[in-house]
């Protein structure tokens, strides 16, 4: 593919937009209480960014016909399920089940498309590294959303060694007002735990209690390890080939 081809530029723009949104979303969780609820807006923008960027053919990564239409429909369904979940009172949190299924399927498919795009990169540069980082952050943020959904569906899915009630992992008033909307809760601590699982750090201050939460935590840890192994392998092999190609070109130019 030519170095300045439209498809390559489109792929790199997708990497950059996705990374910027993921970073802004993570930064929103560090804002003071109240302001960190802006993260709900960022989560609902994620499907739109992924549909716009990864729902198009990415150069040598084809995407047409019914797979593309299915991907777009899945992304829109994930967006709608997220909106419904955020606007649902805590007394009616069964909508979180739909969110768990749709977001897992959509982000999993998006990650595969992102990795395929990275596999076709001819040159490892800053834009390619942005794409690799965006995929990793996307997995962590999605895990945080899924953990939060699990906690609202089954209160006490996660616990803490600090002696606080498990419900306080989301909000100090979770059980006090069941008419409170999901988006008004504080998801920062479960997003923190999601990245602890993804990186397999394992601080132990927050831990899964119920079997679904335990399986979800293990799945996130395994997925993060596999992602790093696959992406690092792709980038290292491409960087090695890139160096060999440069040496061959220099040898051909030599008198």
ChimeraX commands (.cxc) that place a marker at each C-alpha (Angstrom):
marker #1 position 0.00,0.00,0.00 radius 0.5
marker #1 position 1.40,3.47,-0.87 radius 0.5
marker #1 position 2.62,5.30,2.24 radius 0.5
marker #1 position 0.13,8.17,1.77 radius 0.5
marker #1 position -2.86,6.17,0.53 radius 0.5
marker #1 position -6.34,7.34,1.65 radius 0.5
marker #1 position -7.01,3.97,3.31 radius 0.5
marker #1 position -3.84,4.24,5.39 radius 0.5
marker #1 position -4.66,7.79,6.45 radius 0.5
marker #1 position -8.19,6.72,7.38 radius 0.5
marker #1 position -6.81,3.90,9.51 radius 0.5
marker #1 position -4.42,6.21,11.33 radius 0.5
marker #1 position -7.16,8.77,11.94 radius 0.5
marker #1 position -9.21,5.97,13.50 radius 0.5
marker #1 position -6.30,5.09,15.81 radius 0.5
marker #1 position -5.89,8.69,16.92 radius 0.5
marker #1 position -9.57,9.37,17.56 radius 0.5
marker #1 position -10.04,6.19,19.53 radius 0.5
marker #1 position -6.97,6.87,21.67 radius 0.5
marker #1 position -7.99,10.46,22.40 radius 0.5
marker #1 position -11.49,9.40,23.45 radius 0.5
marker #1 position -10.15,6.60,25.67 radius 0.5
marker #1 position -7.69,8.95,27.39 radius 0.5
marker #1 position -10.38,11.60,27.94 radius 0.5
marker #1 position -12.73,8.98,29.32 radius 0.5
marker #1 position -10.08,7.75,31.76 radius 0.5
marker #1 position -9.31,11.33,32.78 radius 0.5
marker #1 position -12.99,11.95,33.52 radius 0.5
marker #1 position -12.90,9.34,36.29 radius 0.5
marker #1 position -10.22,11.35,38.08 radius 0.5
marker #1 position -12.42,14.47,38.24 radius 0.5
marker #1 position -14.09,15.51,41.52 radius 0.5
marker #1 position -17.29,13.73,42.51 radius 0.5
marker #1 position -20.13,14.86,40.28 radius 0.5
marker #1 position -17.91,15.88,37.38 radius 0.5
marker #1 position -16.67,12.33,36.93 radius 0.5
marker #1 position -20.16,11.43,35.72 radius 0.5
marker #1 position -19.12,12.94,32.40 radius 0.5
marker #1 position -17.63,9.50,31.78 radius 0.5
marker #1 position -21.12,8.29,30.87 radius 0.5
marker #1 position -21.04,10.61,27.85 radius 0.5
marker #1 position -17.65,9.24,26.79 radius 0.5
marker #1 position -18.88,5.66,27.02 radius 0.5
marker #1 position -21.79,6.45,24.73 radius 0.5
marker #1 position -19.44,8.10,22.22 radius 0.5
marker #1 position -17.23,5.02,22.01 radius 0.5
marker #1 position -19.59,2.98,19.77 radius 0.5
marker #1 position -19.96,5.93,17.40 radius 0.5
marker #1 position -16.19,6.36,17.08 radius 0.5
marker #1 position -15.68,2.63,16.53 radius 0.5
marker #1 position -18.46,2.42,13.92 radius 0.5
marker #1 position -17.06,5.45,12.11 radius 0.5
marker #1 position -13.48,4.20,12.17 radius 0.5
marker #1 position -13.51,0.41,12.34 radius 0.5
marker #1 position -16.79,-0.08,10.49 radius 0.5
marker #1 position -15.14,0.92,7.20 radius 0.5
marker #1 position -12.68,-1.01,5.02 radius 0.5
marker #1 position -9.21,-0.28,6.41 radius 0.5
marker #1 position -7.06,-0.62,3.33 radius 0.5
marker #1 position -6.06,-4.27,3.06 radius 0.5
marker #1 position -8.54,-5.15,5.81 radius 0.5
marker #1 position -11.77,-5.66,3.81 radius 0.5
marker #1 position -15.18,-5.07,5.31 radius 0.5
marker #1 position -18.23,-5.17,3.08 radius 0.5
marker #1 position -21.56,-6.88,2.67 radius 0.5
marker #1 position -23.43,-8.45,5.55 radius 0.5
marker #1 position -20.46,-8.55,8.02 radius 0.5
marker #1 position -20.17,-4.76,7.84 radius 0.5
marker #1 position -23.94,-4.28,8.22 radius 0.5
marker #1 position -23.98,-6.69,11.15 radius 0.5
marker #1 position -21.07,-4.86,12.80 radius 0.5
marker #1 position -22.82,-1.49,12.46 radius 0.5
marker #1 position -26.10,-2.92,13.76 radius 0.5
marker #1 position -24.28,-4.47,16.73 radius 0.5
marker #1 position -22.58,-1.15,17.48 radius 0.5
marker #1 position -25.87,0.76,17.38 radius 0.5
marker #1 position -27.50,-1.88,19.58 radius 0.5
marker #1 position -24.62,-1.53,22.07 radius 0.5
marker #1 position -25.10,2.24,22.05 radius 0.5
marker #1 position -28.84,1.94,22.69 radius 0.5
marker #1 position -28.33,-0.62,25.46 radius 0.5
marker #1 position -25.81,1.70,27.13 radius 0.5
marker #1 position -28.21,4.64,27.00 radius 0.5
marker #1 position -31.07,2.57,28.41 radius 0.5
marker #1 position -28.85,1.23,31.19 radius 0.5
marker #1 position -27.59,4.68,32.21 radius 0.5
marker #1 position -31.15,6.03,32.33 radius 0.5
marker #1 position -32.54,3.07,34.31 radius 0.5
marker #1 position -33.38,3.44,38.02 radius 0.5
marker #1 position -31.47,1.06,40.27 radius 0.5
marker #1 position -34.69,-0.78,41.04 radius 0.5
marker #1 position -34.89,-1.88,37.39 radius 0.5
marker #1 position -31.32,-2.80,36.57 radius 0.5
marker #1 position -32.06,-5.90,34.49 radius 0.5
marker #1 position -31.14,-3.84,31.40 radius 0.5
marker #1 position -27.52,-4.40,32.43 radius 0.5
marker #1 position -27.73,-7.98,31.17 radius 0.5
marker #1 position -28.35,-6.77,27.61 radius 0.5
marker #1 position -25.49,-4.31,27.96 radius 0.5
marker #1 position -23.12,-7.08,29.08 radius 0.5
marker #1 position -23.87,-9.22,26.03 radius 0.5
marker #1 position -23.90,-6.50,23.37 radius 0.5
marker #1 position -20.85,-4.58,24.59 radius 0.5
marker #1 position -18.79,-7.72,24.99 radius 0.5
marker #1 position -19.59,-8.85,21.44 radius 0.5
marker #1 position -19.12,-5.41,19.87 radius 0.5
marker #1 position -15.85,-4.50,21.59 radius 0.5
marker #1 position -14.47,-7.99,21.01 radius 0.5
marker #1 position -15.17,-7.68,17.29 radius 0.5
marker #1 position -13.76,-4.13,17.24 radius 0.5
marker #1 position -10.56,-5.28,18.92 radius 0.5
marker #1 position -10.10,-8.02,16.33 radius 0.5
marker #1 position -10.48,-5.47,13.52 radius 0.5
marker #1 position -8.03,-3.15,15.22 radius 0.5
marker #1 position -5.46,-5.93,15.57 radius 0.5
marker #1 position -5.94,-6.89,11.90 radius 0.5
marker #1 position -5.28,-3.29,10.94 radius 0.5
marker #1 position -2.08,-3.29,13.00 radius 0.5
marker #1 position -1.00,-6.52,11.29 radius 0.5
marker #1 position -1.09,-4.81,7.88 radius 0.5
marker #1 position 1.03,-1.84,8.92 radius 0.5
marker #1 position 4.24,-1.66,6.93 radius 0.5
marker #1 position 6.00,0.86,9.16 radius 0.5
marker #1 position 5.97,0.98,12.95 radius 0.5
marker #1 position 5.66,4.64,13.92 radius 0.5
marker #1 position 3.91,6.82,16.47 radius 0.5
marker #1 position 0.53,6.48,14.77 radius 0.5
marker #1 position 0.72,2.70,14.84 radius 0.5
marker #1 position 1.69,2.74,18.52 radius 0.5
marker #1 position -1.31,4.99,19.18 radius 0.5
marker #1 position -3.54,2.32,17.66 radius 0.5
marker #1 position -2.00,-0.42,19.80 radius 0.5
marker #1 position -2.42,1.67,22.96 radius 0.5
marker #1 position -6.00,2.60,22.02 radius 0.5
marker #1 position -6.94,-1.07,21.77 radius 0.5
marker #1 position -5.50,-1.82,25.20 radius 0.5
marker #1 position -7.25,1.12,26.87 radius 0.5
marker #1 position -10.48,0.19,25.12 radius 0.5
marker #1 position -10.36,-3.28,26.65 radius 0.5
marker #1 position -9.83,-1.83,30.14 radius 0.5
marker #1 position -12.62,0.71,29.85 radius 0.5
marker #1 position -15.00,-1.91,28.53 radius 0.5
marker #1 position -14.11,-4.21,31.42 radius 0.5
marker #1 position -14.88,-1.36,33.84 radius 0.5
marker #1 position -18.28,-0.89,32.23 radius 0.5
marker #1 position -19.04,-4.62,32.41 radius 0.5
marker #1 position -17.92,-4.85,36.05 radius 0.5
marker #1 position -20.15,-1.89,36.90 radius 0.5
marker #1 position -23.08,-3.56,35.16 radius 0.5
marker #1 position -22.45,-6.76,37.15 radius 0.5
marker #1 position -22.40,-4.80,40.41 radius 0.5
marker #1 position -25.69,-3.07,39.65 radius 0.5
marker #1 position -27.35,-6.31,38.52 radius 0.5
marker #1 position -26.14,-8.23,41.60 radius 0.5
marker #1 position -25.17,-5.93,44.44 radius 0.5
marker #1 position -22.12,-7.32,46.24 radius 0.5
marker #1 position -20.47,-8.87,43.19 radius 0.5
marker #1 position -17.26,-7.12,44.27 radius 0.5
marker #1 position -15.87,-6.51,47.73 radius 0.5
marker #1 position -13.13,-4.47,49.37 radius 0.5
marker #1 position -10.52,-5.27,52.03 radius 0.5
marker #1 position -10.99,-1.83,53.59 radius 0.5
marker #1 position -14.12,-2.93,55.37 radius 0.5
marker #1 position -16.47,-0.75,53.35 radius 0.5
marker #1 position -19.77,-2.26,52.22 radius 0.5
marker #1 position -19.52,-3.79,48.78 radius 0.5
marker #1 position -22.27,-1.45,47.60 radius 0.5
marker #1 position -20.01,1.53,48.27 radius 0.5
marker #1 position -17.85,0.40,45.37 radius 0.5
marker #1 position -20.42,2.16,43.22 radius 0.5
marker #1 position -22.01,4.69,45.51 radius 0.5
marker #1 position -22.33,5.40,49.22 radius 0.5
marker #1 position -26.08,5.75,48.67 radius 0.5
marker #1 position -26.65,2.76,46.39 radius 0.5
marker #1 position -29.06,0.97,48.72 radius 0.5
marker #1 position -30.58,4.14,50.15 radius 0.5
marker #1 position -32.33,5.35,47.02 radius 0.5
marker #1 position -33.32,2.72,44.48 radius 0.5
marker #1 position -34.88,5.41,42.28 radius 0.5
marker #1 position -31.44,6.88,41.58 radius 0.5
marker #1 position -30.38,6.51,37.96 radius 0.5
marker #1 position -27.40,4.31,37.11 radius 0.5
marker #1 position -25.43,7.15,35.49 radius 0.5
marker #1 position -25.46,9.08,38.80 radius 0.5
marker #1 position -23.28,6.47,40.47 radius 0.5
marker #1 position -19.51,6.58,40.87 radius 0.5
marker #1 position -17.88,3.95,38.66 radius 0.5
marker #1 position -14.29,5.06,39.29 radius 0.5
marker #1 position -13.31,2.25,41.68 radius 0.5
marker #1 position -14.56,-0.56,39.47 radius 0.5
marker #1 position -12.83,0.96,36.45 radius 0.5
marker #1 position -9.67,1.06,38.55 radius 0.5
marker #1 position -10.18,-2.62,39.38 radius 0.5
marker #1 position -10.74,-3.40,35.69 radius 0.5
marker #1 position -7.29,-2.08,34.78 radius 0.5
marker #1 position -5.78,-3.92,37.75 radius 0.5
marker #1 position -7.19,-7.13,36.25 radius 0.5
marker #1 position -6.18,-6.20,32.70 radius 0.5
marker #1 position -2.57,-5.58,33.70 radius 0.5
marker #1 position -2.58,-8.60,36.09 radius 0.5
marker #1 position -1.13,-6.36,38.83 radius 0.5
marker #1 position -3.44,-7.74,41.52 radius 0.5
marker #1 position -3.26,-5.22,44.37 radius 0.5
marker #1 position -6.01,-7.10,46.21 radius 0.5
marker #1 position -7.82,-4.07,47.67 radius 0.5
marker #1 position -10.89,-4.89,45.54 radius 0.5
marker #1 position -11.81,-8.45,44.72 radius 0.5
marker #1 position -14.60,-10.37,42.96 radius 0.5
marker #1 position -17.06,-12.16,45.25 radius 0.5
marker #1 position -19.72,-13.88,43.14 radius 0.5
marker #1 position -18.91,-16.57,40.54 radius 0.5
marker #1 position -19.92,-14.34,37.55 radius 0.5
marker #1 position -17.67,-11.56,38.84 radius 0.5
marker #1 position -14.80,-14.00,39.39 radius 0.5
marker #1 position -15.10,-15.46,35.89 radius 0.5
marker #1 position -15.33,-11.96,34.39 radius 0.5
marker #1 position -12.18,-10.89,36.26 radius 0.5
marker #1 position -10.24,-13.94,35.07 radius 0.5
marker #1 position -11.46,-13.41,31.50 radius 0.5
marker #1 position -10.27,-9.79,31.50 radius 0.5
marker #1 position -6.86,-10.83,32.85 radius 0.5
marker #1 position -6.44,-13.51,30.19 radius 0.5
marker #1 position -7.68,-11.20,27.40 radius 0.5
marker #1 position -5.22,-8.48,28.43 radius 0.5
marker #1 position -2.30,-10.91,28.40 radius 0.5
marker #1 position -3.28,-12.32,24.99 radius 0.5
marker #1 position -3.68,-8.82,23.54 radius 0.5
marker #1 position -0.21,-7.79,24.67 radius 0.5
marker #1 position 1.34,-11.00,23.37 radius 0.5
marker #1 position -0.34,-10.73,19.95 radius 0.5
marker #1 position 0.19,-7.00,19.43 radius 0.5
marker #1 position 3.77,-7.01,20.69 radius 0.5
marker #1 position 4.53,-9.96,18.42 radius 0.5
marker #1 position 3.03,-8.13,15.43 radius 0.5
marker #1 position 4.87,-4.89,16.12 radius 0.5
marker #1 position 8.23,-6.54,16.84 radius 0.5
marker #1 position 8.04,-8.70,13.71 radius 0.5
marker #1 position 7.02,-5.70,11.59 radius 0.5
marker #1 position 9.80,-3.57,13.09 radius 0.5
marker #1 position 12.32,-6.33,12.34 radius 0.5
marker #1 position 11.15,-6.63,8.73 radius 0.5
marker #1 position 11.18,-2.87,8.47 radius 0.5
marker #1 position 14.84,-2.79,9.52 radius 0.5
marker #1 position 15.77,-5.53,7.06 radius 0.5
marker #1 position 13.99,-3.71,4.20 radius 0.5
marker #1 position 15.85,-0.51,5.02 radius 0.5
marker #1 position 19.19,-2.35,4.99 radius 0.5
marker #1 position 18.35,-3.91,1.60 radius 0.5
marker #1 position 17.39,-0.54,0.17 radius 0.5
marker #1 position 20.61,1.03,1.45 radius 0.5
marker #1 position 22.63,-1.86,-0.04 radius 0.5
marker #1 position 20.89,-1.41,-3.40 radius 0.5
marker #1 position 21.70,2.31,-3.43 radius 0.5
marker #1 position 25.32,1.71,-2.49 radius 0.5
marker #1 position 27.78,1.92,-5.49 radius 0.5
marker link #1:1,2 radius 0.2
marker link #1:2,3 radius 0.2
marker link #1:3,4 radius 0.2
marker link #1:4,5 radius 0.2
marker link #1:5,6 radius 0.2
marker link #1:6,7 radius 0.2
marker link #1:7,8 radius 0.2
marker link #1:8,9 radius 0.2
marker link #1:9,10 radius 0.2
marker link #1:10,11 radius 0.2
marker link #1:11,12 radius 0.2
marker link #1:12,13 radius 0.2
marker link #1:13,14 radius 0.2
marker link #1:14,15 radius 0.2
marker link #1:15,16 radius 0.2
marker link #1:16,17 radius 0.2
marker link #1:17,18 radius 0.2
marker link #1:18,19 radius 0.2
marker link #1:19,20 radius 0.2
marker link #1:20,21 radius 0.2
marker link #1:21,22 radius 0.2
marker link #1:22,23 radius 0.2
marker link #1:23,24 radius 0.2
marker link #1:24,25 radius 0.2
marker link #1:25,26 radius 0.2
marker link #1:26,27 radius 0.2
marker link #1:27,28 radius 0.2
marker link #1:28,29 radius 0.2
marker link #1:29,30 radius 0.2
marker link #1:30,31 radius 0.2
marker link #1:31,32 radius 0.2
marker link #1:32,33 radius 0.2
marker link #1:33,34 radius 0.2
marker link #1:34,35 radius 0.2
marker link #1:35,36 radius 0.2
marker link #1:36,37 radius 0.2
marker link #1:37,38 radius 0.2
marker link #1:38,39 radius 0.2
marker link #1:39,40 radius 0.2
marker link #1:40,41 radius 0.2
marker link #1:41,42 radius 0.2
marker link #1:42,43 radius 0.2
marker link #1:43,44 radius 0.2
marker link #1:44,45 radius 0.2
marker link #1:45,46 radius 0.2
marker link #1:46,47 radius 0.2
marker link #1:47,48 radius 0.2
marker link #1:48,49 radius 0.2
marker link #1:49,50 radius 0.2
marker link #1:50,51 radius 0.2
marker link #1:51,52 radius 0.2
marker link #1:52,53 radius 0.2
marker link #1:53,54 radius 0.2
marker link #1:54,55 radius 0.2
marker link #1:55,56 radius 0.2
marker link #1:56,57 radius 0.2
marker link #1:57,58 radius 0.2
marker link #1:58,59 radius 0.2
marker link #1:59,60 radius 0.2
marker link #1:60,61 radius 0.2
marker link #1:61,62 radius 0.2
marker link #1:62,63 radius 0.2
marker link #1:63,64 radius 0.2
marker link #1:64,65 radius 0.2
marker link #1:65,66 radius 0.2
marker link #1:66,67 radius 0.2
marker link #1:67,68 radius 0.2
marker link #1:68,69 radius 0.2
marker link #1:69,70 radius 0.2
marker link #1:70,71 radius 0.2
marker link #1:71,72 radius 0.2
marker link #1:72,73 radius 0.2
marker link #1:73,74 radius 0.2
marker link #1:74,75 radius 0.2
marker link #1:75,76 radius 0.2
marker link #1:76,77 radius 0.2
marker link #1:77,78 radius 0.2
marker link #1:78,79 radius 0.2
marker link #1:79,80 radius 0.2
marker link #1:80,81 radius 0.2
marker link #1:81,82 radius 0.2
marker link #1:82,83 radius 0.2
marker link #1:83,84 radius 0.2
marker link #1:84,85 radius 0.2
marker link #1:85,86 radius 0.2
marker link #1:86,87 radius 0.2
marker link #1:87,88 radius 0.2
marker link #1:88,89 radius 0.2
marker link #1:89,90 radius 0.2
marker link #1:90,91 radius 0.2
marker link #1:91,92 radius 0.2
marker link #1:92,93 radius 0.2
marker link #1:93,94 radius 0.2
marker link #1:94,95 radius 0.2
marker link #1:95,96 radius 0.2
marker link #1:96,97 radius 0.2
marker link #1:97,98 radius 0.2
marker link #1:98,99 radius 0.2
marker link #1:99,100 radius 0.2
marker link #1:100,101 radius 0.2
marker link #1:101,102 radius 0.2
marker link #1:102,103 radius 0.2
marker link #1:103,104 radius 0.2
marker link #1:104,105 radius 0.2
marker link #1:105,106 radius 0.2
marker link #1:106,107 radius 0.2
marker link #1:107,108 radius 0.2
marker link #1:108,109 radius 0.2
marker link #1:109,110 radius 0.2
marker link #1:110,111 radius 0.2
marker link #1:111,112 radius 0.2
marker link #1:112,113 radius 0.2
marker link #1:113,114 radius 0.2
marker link #1:114,115 radius 0.2
marker link #1:115,116 radius 0.2
marker link #1:116,117 radius 0.2
marker link #1:117,118 radius 0.2
marker link #1:118,119 radius 0.2
marker link #1:119,120 radius 0.2
marker link #1:120,121 radius 0.2
marker link #1:121,122 radius 0.2
marker link #1:122,123 radius 0.2
marker link #1:123,124 radius 0.2
marker link #1:124,125 radius 0.2
marker link #1:125,126 radius 0.2
marker link #1:126,127 radius 0.2
marker link #1:127,128 radius 0.2
marker link #1:128,129 radius 0.2
marker link #1:129,130 radius 0.2
marker link #1:130,131 radius 0.2
marker link #1:131,132 radius 0.2
marker link #1:132,133 radius 0.2
marker link #1:133,134 radius 0.2
marker link #1:134,135 radius 0.2
marker link #1:135,136 radius 0.2
marker link #1:136,137 radius 0.2
marker link #1:137,138 radius 0.2
marker link #1:138,139 radius 0.2
marker link #1:139,140 radius 0.2
marker link #1:140,141 radius 0.2
marker link #1:141,142 radius 0.2
marker link #1:142,143 radius 0.2
marker link #1:143,144 radius 0.2
marker link #1:144,145 radius 0.2
marker link #1:145,146 radius 0.2
marker link #1:146,147 radius 0.2
marker link #1:147,148 radius 0.2
marker link #1:148,149 radius 0.2
marker link #1:149,150 radius 0.2
marker link #1:150,151 radius 0.2
marker link #1:151,152 radius 0.2
marker link #1:152,153 radius 0.2
marker link #1:153,154 radius 0.2
marker link #1:154,155 radius 0.2
marker link #1:155,156 radius 0.2
marker link #1:156,157 radius 0.2
marker link #1:157,158 radius 0.2
marker link #1:158,159 radius 0.2
marker link #1:159,160 radius 0.2
marker link #1:160,161 radius 0.2
marker link #1:161,162 radius 0.2
marker link #1:162,163 radius 0.2
marker link #1:163,164 radius 0.2
marker link #1:164,165 radius 0.2
marker link #1:165,166 radius 0.2
marker link #1:166,167 radius 0.2
marker link #1:167,168 radius 0.2
marker link #1:168,169 radius 0.2
marker link #1:169,170 radius 0.2
marker link #1:170,171 radius 0.2
marker link #1:171,172 radius 0.2
marker link #1:172,173 radius 0.2
marker link #1:173,174 radius 0.2
marker link #1:174,175 radius 0.2
marker link #1:175,176 radius 0.2
marker link #1:176,177 radius 0.2
marker link #1:177,178 radius 0.2
marker link #1:178,179 radius 0.2
marker link #1:179,180 radius 0.2
marker link #1:180,181 radius 0.2
marker link #1:181,182 radius 0.2
marker link #1:182,183 radius 0.2
marker link #1:183,184 radius 0.2
marker link #1:184,185 radius 0.2
marker link #1:185,186 radius 0.2
marker link #1:186,187 radius 0.2
marker link #1:187,188 radius 0.2
marker link #1:188,189 radius 0.2
marker link #1:189,190 radius 0.2
marker link #1:190,191 radius 0.2
marker link #1:191,192 radius 0.2
marker link #1:192,193 radius 0.2
marker link #1:193,194 radius 0.2
marker link #1:194,195 radius 0.2
marker link #1:195,196 radius 0.2
marker link #1:196,197 radius 0.2
marker link #1:197,198 radius 0.2
marker link #1:198,199 radius 0.2
marker link #1:199,200 radius 0.2
marker link #1:200,201 radius 0.2
marker link #1:201,202 radius 0.2
marker link #1:202,203 radius 0.2
marker link #1:203,204 radius 0.2
marker link #1:204,205 radius 0.2
marker link #1:205,206 radius 0.2
marker link #1:206,207 radius 0.2
marker link #1:207,208 radius 0.2
marker link #1:208,209 radius 0.2
marker link #1:209,210 radius 0.2
marker link #1:210,211 radius 0.2
marker link #1:211,212 radius 0.2
marker link #1:212,213 radius 0.2
marker link #1:213,214 radius 0.2
marker link #1:214,215 radius 0.2
marker link #1:215,216 radius 0.2
marker link #1:216,217 radius 0.2
marker link #1:217,218 radius 0.2
marker link #1:218,219 radius 0.2
marker link #1:219,220 radius 0.2
marker link #1:220,221 radius 0.2
marker link #1:221,222 radius 0.2
marker link #1:222,223 radius 0.2
marker link #1:223,224 radius 0.2
marker link #1:224,225 radius 0.2
marker link #1:225,226 radius 0.2
marker link #1:226,227 radius 0.2
marker link #1:227,228 radius 0.2
marker link #1:228,229 radius 0.2
marker link #1:229,230 radius 0.2
marker link #1:230,231 radius 0.2
marker link #1:231,232 radius 0.2
marker link #1:232,233 radius 0.2
marker link #1:233,234 radius 0.2
marker link #1:234,235 radius 0.2
marker link #1:235,236 radius 0.2
marker link #1:236,237 radius 0.2
marker link #1:237,238 radius 0.2
marker link #1:238,239 radius 0.2
marker link #1:239,240 radius 0.2
marker link #1:240,241 radius 0.2
marker link #1:241,242 radius 0.2
marker link #1:242,243 radius 0.2
marker link #1:243,244 radius 0.2
marker link #1:244,245 radius 0.2
marker link #1:245,246 radius 0.2
marker link #1:246,247 radius 0.2
marker link #1:247,248 radius 0.2
marker link #1:248,249 radius 0.2
marker link #1:249,250 radius 0.2
marker link #1:250,251 radius 0.2
marker link #1:251,252 radius 0.2
marker link #1:252,253 radius 0.2
marker link #1:253,254 radius 0.2
marker link #1:254,255 radius 0.2
view
